[in-house]
């Protein structure tokens, strides 16, 4: 079997992890493939040759995206130049819609079949994009079962592969498990998860630390600041010094899931981290803020009943969502204290979170996704 090239593009931390897991599984099915593209360290370790690093252009919000637009255009051109040079057998594009949907159109014009892994949240807003997906994507691989019907209605070939987090997040003993029923701890450990993008950390970390300072006035608390692999430690250290919490909060770089499971509460940025925290059974508050005009635009366009992925998957508001103006330290601290002072409320939330794993599908999502990519490659080879 001759060797073939595969383009893989992941533009943010969670997508990079999903892409890496898929590539590892695909290497077992098709050891002839040579992957190249856009990603970060995890994708590189899985065997991809990187044309550029994704953290150069990974941001949240419209105004934030403008700050990296020039570099994004450069990377876009670099990727297409490499596509023209090696003529890959296929492309796997992972989430990152602002970049990847444009790339899919360019690949379509070049005759490169596209597998899109991790659907953009077009079912939540900007639904008109489904027309572009129908024109340019050969297979859409979705993580959530509710996404399947949406794509089928619009004629997009779709497969629900399940969520990779079911494999990646183990069943760990949780901090509340060690307490007798109906009791509260003498000291509360609180995990702070400010996000995996620099713009998220800039927006949320100061508020999270201020929240912890407010909670210290009435509760004995310790903090664990969870560092995402894509964020430099120094950016957290600077904010931690400003807060005066250096002796109270420690930065966690390894065993992140164990540290979150060992916490009584997580104050968590929106996104995949809420699903990880929920799968661990750790009670959480979801907090999020955007630039003012980005938020105003989002309010006009978003069409979902819940902002937190945990709540969307469970189809009810199991965890509080503190967004934009409500994502301030006094309000977050009040919600946290209300929860932490009530074992009944904690147990109720944990009971809801216990349903999350089954809702996310069976284990083996990355392998099923790899099988779909391998099947598309085989179809193209038979037709050639």
BELSULNOR-V563814 format. One record per residue. N is the residue number from 1. SS is DSSP state (alpha for helix, beta for strand, coil for the rest). D_FIRST is the distance of its C-alpha to the first C-alpha in Angstrom with 1 decimal. Layout:
<<N,SS,D_FIRST> <N,SS,D_FIRST>>
This chain:
<<1,coil,0.0> <2,coil,3.8> <3,coil,6.5> <4,beta,9.0> <5,beta,12.7> <6,beta,15.0> <7,beta,18.8> <8,beta,21.0> <9,beta,24.7> <10,beta,27.4> <11,coil,30.9> <12,coil,33.0> <13,alpha,33.2> <14,alpha,32.6> <15,alpha,29.8> <16,alpha,28.1> <17,alpha,28.4> <18,alpha,26.9> <19,alpha,24.0> <20,alpha,23.4> <21,alpha,23.5> <22,alpha,21.1> <23,alpha,18.6> <24,alpha,19.1> <25,alpha,18.4> <26,alpha,15.3> <27,alpha,13.9> <28,alpha,14.2> <29,alpha,12.6> <30,coil,9.7> <31,coil,9.5> <32,coil,7.0> <33,beta,10.1> <34,beta,12.8> <35,beta,16.1> <36,beta,19.2> <37,beta,22.6> <38,beta,26.0> <39,beta,27.2> <40,coil,29.1> <41,alpha,28.8> <42,alpha,27.3> <43,alpha,24.3> <44,alpha,23.9> <45,alpha,24.1> <46,coil,21.2> <47,coil,19.0> <48,coil,19.7> <49,beta,20.9> <50,beta,24.2> <51,beta,25.7> <52,beta,28.9> <53,beta,30.6> <54,alpha,31.6> <55,alpha,35.0> <56,alpha,36.1> <57,coil,36.4> <58,coil,36.7> <59,coil,40.2> <60,coil,42.2> <61,coil,44.6> <62,alpha,45.2> <63,alpha,47.5> <64,alpha,45.2> <65,alpha,42.2> <66,alpha,44.3> <67,alpha,44.6> <68,coil,40.8> <69,alpha,40.3> <70,alpha,40.1> <71,alpha,37.4> <72,alpha,35.5> <73,alpha,35.6> <74,alpha,34.4> <75,alpha,31.4> <76,alpha,30.6> <77,alpha,30.6> <78,alpha,28.5> <79,alpha,25.8> <80,alpha,25.9> <81,alpha,25.9> <82,alpha,22.6> <83,alpha,21.2> <84,alpha,22.3> <85,alpha,20.9> <86,alpha,17.3> <87,coil,17.1> <88,coil,15.4> <89,coil,13.5> <90,beta,16.3> <91,beta,19.3> <92,beta,20.9> <93,beta,24.6> <94,beta,26.8> <95,coil,30.6> <96,coil,32.4> <97,alpha,33.5> <98,alpha,35.7> <99,alpha,32.7> <100,alpha,29.7> <101,alpha,31.3> <102,alpha,32.0> <103,alpha,28.5> <104,alpha,27.2> <105,alpha,29.3> <106,alpha,28.1> <107,alpha,24.4> <108,alpha,25.4> <109,alpha,27.0> <110,coil,23.8> <111,coil,21.7> <112,coil,19.8> <113,beta,19.8> <114,beta,21.8> <115,beta,22.0> <116,beta,25.4> <117,beta,25.8> <118,coil,29.5> <119,coil,31.7> <120,coil,34.3> <121,coil,37.7> <122,coil,38.6> <123,coil,40.2> <124,coil,42.7> <125,coil,43.4> <126,coil,42.3> <127,coil,41.2> <128,coil,41.0> <129,alpha,37.7> <130,alpha,36.1> <131,alpha,36.4> <132,alpha,34.1> <133,alpha,31.6> <134,alpha,31.7> <135,alpha,31.0> <136,alpha,28.2> <137,coil,26.4> <138,coil,23.8> <139,beta,24.2> <140,beta,26.9> <141,beta,26.5> <142,beta,30.0> <143,coil,31.5> <144,coil,34.9> <145,coil,35.6> <146,alpha,38.4> <147,alpha,36.0> <148,alpha,34.3> <149,alpha,37.4> <150,alpha,37.9> <151,alpha,34.5> <152,alpha,34.8> <153,alpha,38.2> <154,coil,36.7> <155,coil,33.8> <156,coil,31.0> <157,coil,28.1> <158,beta,28.6> <159,beta,27.6> <160,beta,29.7> <161,coil,27.6> <162,coil,30.6> <163,coil,31.5> <164,coil,29.6> <165,alpha,33.0> <166,alpha,33.6> <167,alpha,31.2> <168,alpha,32.1> <169,coil,35.9> <170,coil,37.1> <171,coil,40.4> <172,coil,42.8> <173,coil,46.6> <174,coil,48.3> <175,alpha,51.5> <176,alpha,53.6> <177,alpha,52.6> <178,alpha,54.7> <179,coil,57.9> <180,coil,60.3> <181,coil,60.3> <182,coil,62.6> <183,coil,62.8> <184,coil,61.7> <185,coil,60.7> <186,coil,63.2> <187,coil,60.7> <188,beta,57.9> <189,beta,54.5> <190,beta,53.0> <191,beta,49.5> <192,beta,49.1> <193,beta,45.7> <194,coil,46.3> <195,coil,42.7> <196,coil,39.5> <197,coil,40.4> <198,alpha,43.0> <199,alpha,45.0> <200,alpha,45.2> <201,alpha,46.5> <202,alpha,49.0> <203,alpha,50.3> <204,alpha,50.4> <205,alpha,50.8> <206,alpha,54.4> <207,alpha,55.4> <208,alpha,53.8> <209,alpha,55.6> <210,alpha,58.9> <211,alpha,58.4> <212,alpha,58.2> <213,alpha,61.4> <214,alpha,63.2> <215,alpha,62.1> <216,coil,63.5> <217,coil,67.0> <218,coil,67.1> <219,coil,64.3> <220,coil,63.1> <221,beta,59.6> <222,beta,56.8> <223,beta,53.7> <224,beta,50.1> <225,beta,48.4> <226,beta,44.7> <227,coil,42.7> <228,coil,39.4> <229,coil,36.6> <230,coil,36.8> <231,coil,40.5> <232,coil,42.2> <233,alpha,44.7> <234,alpha,47.5> <235,alpha,47.7> <236,alpha,48.6> <237,alpha,51.0> <238,alpha,53.0> <239,alpha,53.6> <240,alpha,54.4> <241,alpha,57.1> <242,alpha,58.6> <243,alpha,58.9> <244,coil,60.8> <245,coil,58.6> <246,coil,57.0> <247,coil,58.7> <248,coil,57.9> <249,beta,54.3> <250,beta,51.5> <251,beta,48.1> <252,beta,45.1> <253,coil,41.8> <254,coil,40.2> <255,coil,40.4> <256,alpha,41.0> <257,alpha,40.6> <258,alpha,43.0> <259,alpha,45.5> <260,alpha,45.4> <261,alpha,45.8> <262,coil,48.7> <263,coil,50.5> <264,coil,53.1> <265,beta,52.2> <266,beta,49.5> <267,beta,50.4> <268,beta,47.0> <269,beta,45.6> <270,coil,44.1> <271,coil,40.4> <272,alpha,37.9> <273,alpha,40.3> <274,alpha,42.6> <275,alpha,40.1> <276,alpha,39.3> <277,alpha,43.1> <278,alpha,43.7> <279,alpha,41.2> <280,alpha,43.0> <281,coil,46.2> <282,coil,48.0> <283,coil,50.5> <284,beta,49.9> <285,beta,51.4> <286,beta,49.1> <287,beta,50.4> <288,beta,49.2> <289,coil,50.6> <290,coil,49.5> <291,coil,51.3> <292,alpha,54.3> <293,alpha,53.2> <294,alpha,49.6> <295,alpha,51.2> <296,alpha,53.5> <297,alpha,50.7> <298,alpha,48.7> <299,alpha,51.7> <300,alpha,52.0> <301,alpha,48.4> <302,coil,47.2> <303,coil,47.5> <304,coil,46.8> <305,coil,49.4> <306,coil,48.3> <307,coil,46.9> <308,coil,45.5> <309,alpha,42.1> <310,alpha,43.7> <311,alpha,46.4> <312,alpha,44.1> <313,alpha,42.0> <314,alpha,45.1> <315,coil,46.9> <316,coil,50.0> <317,coil,51.4> <318,coil,51.0> <319,coil,50.9> <320,coil,53.3> <321,beta,51.9> <322,beta,53.8> <323,beta,52.8> <324,alpha,54.1> <325,alpha,57.9> <326,alpha,57.8> <327,coil,55.4> <328,coil,58.3> <329,alpha,59.3> <330,alpha,62.5> <331,alpha,60.8> <332,alpha,57.8> <333,alpha,60.1> <334,alpha,62.3> <335,alpha,59.3> <336,alpha,58.1> <337,alpha,61.5> <338,alpha,62.2> <339,alpha,59.0> <340,alpha,59.5> <341,coil,63.1> <342,coil,62.3> <343,alpha,60.5> <344,alpha,60.7> <345,alpha,58.8> <346,alpha,56.2> <347,alpha,55.6> <348,alpha,55.5> <349,alpha,52.7> <350,alpha,50.8> <351,alpha,51.1> <352,alpha,49.5> <353,alpha,46.7> <354,coil,46.0> <355,coil,44.8> <356,alpha,42.1> <357,alpha,39.3> <358,alpha,39.4> <359,alpha,39.5> <360,coil,36.3> <361,coil,34.2> <362,coil,32.4> <363,coil,30.4> <364,coil,26.7> <365,alpha,26.6> <366,alpha,23.8> <367,alpha,21.6> <368,alpha,22.6> <369,alpha,22.0> <370,alpha,18.4> <371,alpha,17.9> <372,alpha,19.3> <373,alpha,17.0> <374,alpha,13.9> <375,alpha,15.6> <376,alpha,16.3> <377,alpha,12.8> <378,alpha,11.9> <379,alpha,15.1> <380,alpha,14.4> <381,alpha,11.1> <382,alpha,13.2> <383,alpha,16.1> <384,coil,14.4>>
